[in-house]
Amino acid sequence: MNTLIVAVGSYGDVLPLVGLGRELRSRGHAVTLFTNGHFANLVQQAGIDFIPMGTAEEYDAVANHPDLWHPHKGWRVIMKRMMAGTYLEEAYQLLCSHLIPSETLLISSTLGFVARLVQETHQIPNVTVHFSPGVFHSAYHAPHMPGLPLPDWLPVPLKQGVWSVLDHLLIDPILKPKLNRFRQALRLPPVSRIFHHWLHSPDLVLGLFPEWFAHPQPDWPPTTVLTSFPLYDDTGNTDLPIPIQTFLETHPQPLVFTPGSANKHGKAFFTEAAKTCQAMNKSGIFLTRYPEQLPHPLPPQIMQASYAPLSQLLPHSAVLIHHGGIGTCSQALRAGIPQLIQPYAFDQFDNGTRIEKLWAGHSISKRKFRSPVIAQHLQELLTSTAITTACHTIKKSFKETHPLEEGCLLIEQLGRRFLRA
């Protein structure tokens, strides 16, 4: 099977699909991953064929945008970038050039619009992969979004109307003009309510999260199947870096802080983190690829690292304080440690709400993310019997099998349905 994977987004979107690609490759399939040039080394180190779709400079331009991490503006930054210039047309031609008739299957992340277009024009089977439940705009159990309170007790028809208004007034005006012009050139009919309908593949939608984290709703796409968290760290050595191992020997059970792998605007986050460590007399590990965000000098009980595999670090940690990315959430759940989440944008608010409902942590607003408040929450997370019990119970629910195996089996089943043997 010739498998073409389209990964659009940051590390949280690319890493799981690299893991999926590695697993498919180990099962004997040809795998090529299309993503931004920023991730070239990451993909190549995994032993997967890599095709750049966009440049590292373009990735940096988005990462540097001051509105990227704004709760209401961040998604607009990404959507406008996807519709800018000739990106969509070039990505479409690039993907088409690697098709092998009757042998190719497509896999795409949530924003892999180009794969949906190729699916329609060439009748190629496509799997849409969603990493978090916030993508599903349900009128039954609606995801938590800032400024959009849609509690479960509201009538379903009312919530359906709200989603329709949001689609027609906020989302479609950014996406429809460019997308439908290109669709017309491809002799495809126009689409609307793109995030509600067209985004999801009619062949297979994979939710890479378990039912106990988010139960499927009646208005999710009928082709949706949930598996489990991918729990994929990186392609290299999964051992902790030596400096971190050395630090842990003298500073056991540190507080671990990260505002997200792509976040270049975390100065306030780390300033309050440092104050909190000092006020509580706790050691801390600050994870960021952009150390210019950190206060200088760091206190001696705090170290900075560009990267550490969370699967190896978190079992040695007391609490994870982070932005609420789904991959980060899942690693803390598997490690059985509590989380303090300060969401910025995207699905992070919904993830934080779900962590709270599981009694696995707290979620606080950016406005309240100040050292005294952080310390108060951390003290409760460290001493609450209910939270400790919930975290340990959740930890036991994780299977020992390869977390991506079930997804690969579903993808192979789809291939057998549509492709020649």
N, C-alpha and C positions, 0 to 999 in steps of 0.2 A: 504494500500500500504506500503510495506517494503522499505523505502527509505534509501539508503546508500550514504553518501556524502563524497567525498575525497577532502580535502583542502590542497594543497601544496603551501608553501610560508610563507610570513610574516603576520603581523596583517592585512595589506591591502587585503590579499587574504583570510584569515581565517574569519575575522569579517563578511563580507557580507554573507558568507555561513552559519555562525552561525545564522545570522538574517533570512536567508531563511529557515533554519532548524526549527527555532522557529515558523515561520509562518506556515510551513507544519504540524508541531506537533499540533498547535492550530486548524488545520483543520481536525484532527483526524487520521493522518498518523503516523506510527512508523518511527522514525528517528534515525539513528546512524551516527555519524560524525567521520571520520578517519583523524587524523592530528597528527602533531608532539606533543610529550609529553609536550613540552614547554607551550602548550595551554590548558592543562588539566583543570585547574580551570576555564578558560574562557568558555569552552564548558559546563562543568558540572553546572556552575552557571546559564546557560541558560536553564537548565532542559533537556538537550539532552544527550542521551547515547553516551559515548566517548570511542573510541578505539585508543590507541597510535599507530602511524605509524612513527617510528623513535623516538629517545630519545632527551630530552632537551639538553643533552651534544652535540649531533650532531648539533642541531640548533645553539647553542652557537659557535661551531667551524666554521660554515658558517658565522655567524654574526660578528665574530672576524677576519675573513679573510681580509687582507689589500687590496685586489683587489675587494672586493664585490661591492664597490661604484665607481669603475672605469668605465667610459663610454663605453669602449671597452672590458674590461675584466670581468666585473661583471657577465654577463650572462654565461660566461664560467665556473665561480666558481660554479654556481648553477647547470648547466647541468652536469658537471663532478661529482658533489656530487650525483646527481640522478642516475648516471650510475655506481657509485662506489660499490665495494663489492657485496653483495647479497641483496641489498636494494630492487631492482625491484622484484626479485623472492619472497622474504619474504612478501612484500606488496601484491603481487598477491595472494599468498596462504591465507593471512589474510583476504583479501576481499572476496575470494571465500568461505571461511568458514562461512560467514554470509549471503550467498544467500538463498533465499526461492524460489523455482521454481514457476514460473507464478505469483509471488507476488512482486518481487524485481525490483526497478528502481534505476539506478545509476545517481548521479550528481557529476561532477568533475570540479575543477578549471582548468585553462589553462594548468598547468603542471601535471595534474592528469593522467599521461600516463597509470597507472595501470588500471584505469577504462576503458580505451579504449581497453586494452587487454582482460579484463573480458567480455566486450561487445561482442568482436569477438568470444571468445572461448565458451561462454555460451548463446549467442544471447539474452543478457539482454539489454533492452532499456537504453540509456545513454544520459544525457544532459551535453554538454560542456558549461561551464559558463566563459565568458570573461568579465573582469571588465573595460577594456579600449580599444579603437579602434586601438591602436598601435600594437595589436596582429595580425591584419589582414594585411598581406603583399600584399597590392593592387598595381597593376600597373596603376591604374587610378588616384586615389588620394592617393599617398603613404604616410605612416606615416613618421614624421620627426625623423631621427636617426642621431646621431653625425657621421660626416665623410661620410654620404651617402645622398648627395643632389639629390633628384629625383623630381624636380618641375613638376607641372601639365602639363606644355607646352611640356615636352619631349614626343616623340612618345611612345605609349603604348607598342609596340613590343620591343623597346629598354629597357624599364623598366622591362618588363617580363624577358628579358635576364639577366639583372642585378640581379634580385631576384634568378634566376636559378643558376647563378654563386655563389652567396652567400650561397645558400643552399648546393651546391655540394662541395664547398671549405672550408666553415667555420662551418656550423651548422651540416650537416649530418656526417662529420668525427668524431664528438664528440659523437653523439647519435646512429648512425646506427650500429656500430660493436656489442655493447652489446645488444641493443634492438633486432637486427635481429637474434643474436644467441639464445636469449630467445624465440623469435617468432618461430624459427626453432624447439626448444624443445617442443613448444606448438602446432606444426604442422600448423603453420600459415605462409603464404607467406611473403617474405621480403618486406620492405617498404623503400621508399626514399622520399626526399623533405618533411621531417616529419613536419616541421612547416608550410609548405604551404598547404599540403593536409591532412595527416593522423591525425594531431592534433585535427581536428574538427569532432565532432560526426556527422554521417550521419542521425541521428534521429532528433536532435534539438540542435542548438547553440543559447544560450541566451547571448545577449549583454546587460549588465546592465548599459546602458547609453542611453540617448534619441537621437532621430534623429537630433535635433537642435544642438547637440554637435558634432555628426559625422554622416553624411548621408551615408547609405549603398551604397557600390560600386558594379558594375556589376560582379566583380570577387570574391566577398565574397562568402562563402559557401551558397548554395541555401536554406539550412535549418535554416539560421540565422534570428532571430527575436529580435528586440530591444525593451526594456521595458523602464525603467527609472533608475536613480541612486538609489542604495539600501539605502543610508543615514542611515546606521545602526551604532550606536555609540558603545554600550557595553551592557553587560547583566545585569549589576547591576543598581544602582540608577543613573538616568540621571540628577539629580540635580548637580549643580556645587559644588565642595568641599568647605567647609566653609572658609578655608584660601583664596581661590580665590574670594569668595563673599566679604570677608572683604577687600581684596586688591582693588577690583573694586569700593568699596564705596569711597575710597580716591584717586584712580587712574583710573578714567573713560576713556573709549575708548583707551585702551593700544594697542601697537603693539604686535602681537603674533608671536613668532618664533618657528618653529619646523623643523628639518632636516629629519624627518621620525621616526616612532616608533622603527624600528630595527637598526637605524644608531648609531653605536658606534664610528664613526670616524668624529664627528661633532665639534671638538674643534675649528677649524678655523672659522666655521660658527658662533658659539656662541661668539667667540672673537670679530668678526666684528659686530655682533648684539649688543653687549654691548657698543661698541664704538659709534655705530649709535644712540642708545638711549640717550647716554650722549651728543653727538654732537647736536642732535635735541631737547634735553630737553624733551624727551618723555618717558612715562612709558612703560614697557614691561613685557610680560609673556613668559618665556622660557619653552617649553614643551619637556621633555626628560626623559626617564627611566634610563638614565646613567648620573647622575649629575657630575661624575668625568670629563666630557668634558667641564664643565663650568669654566669661569675665576673666580678666588677667590681673594678678596671677591666680590660678586655682588654689584653693586650700589644700594642704598636704593629704587630707583624707579623701580627696576627689581625684579621679584620673579620667582622661579623655581617650576614647578609641574611635577610629573611623568606622570600624565594623567588628562585630563579634557575632558568631552564630547563636541566636537566642536559645536554640534547643540545648546548647551546652552551658550557656551563661545563667539562664533563669533558674534552673534547679539549685544554684548556689546563691540566689538572691532573695531579698526579703519582700520587696514590692517592686512592681514595674509601673513607672509613671510615664505616660505616653499620649499620643495624639488620637488614638482610637482606630488606627488602620487595622483592617480585618486580619492580616497576616500576623501582626504583632499581638493582637488580642488572642488569637488561637494558640500562639506559642506560650503565652502566660497561662491559658487554660490547661494546656497539656502539662506544664510544669507544676500546676497546683498552687500558684502564688496569687495573691490579690493584685488588683490593678487600680490605679488612679488615672482616669482618662480626662484630658482636656482637649475636646474636639475643636478642630479649626473649620473644616468644610467637608463637602462630599458626603460619603456614607458614615463618617466618623461619629456623628451625633446618634444615628440609629444604632451603630455598634455599641456605643457607650450605654445607651438605654437598655439594650439586651444584656450587657454585662451586669448592670444593676439588678435586672429582674432575675438573673441567675444567682444573685447574692455573691458574685465573684469580684465585686469592686464597686467603686464610686465613679461618677462622672460629674465634673464641675465646669462651669463656663470660663471662658478666657478672662472675663472681668473679675472673677473670684480667684483666679490663679495667682495668689499672693502667699508669701511664705507662712504667715500665721494660719491661714485657712488650709494650706497644703499640709502643714504639720498636724493640724487638728484631724484632717481626714486620714492621714497616714497612721496616726496613733490609734484611731478606731479600726483601721484595716489590720493593724498588727495585733490587736488585742481582742477582736470580736470572735467569739467562739462560733457563732453562726456563719460568719464569712469563712473562717478556717475550715469548718466542716464542709461547706458548700464547695470550696476550692478542691479539697481532697476527694470529694465525691465525683466531681467533674473529671478530675485527673484519672480516676479509675475507669471512666467511660471510654477512654481512648483505646482504640484497638492496637494490637501489636503488629498487625499486617501492614504492608506498604500502603500508605494513605492514598496514593494515586492509582493503585491497581484497579479499583472498581471503575474509575473513570476510563481507564484504558480498555477495559472489557466492554463498556458501553460504546465506546468509539469503534472498536473492532466489530461489534455487532452491527452498527450502522454501516460500516464498510462492506460487510458481507451482504447487506440488503441491496446496496446500490452499485457496488463495483464488481468487476469480473474477478474470478478466483485467481 
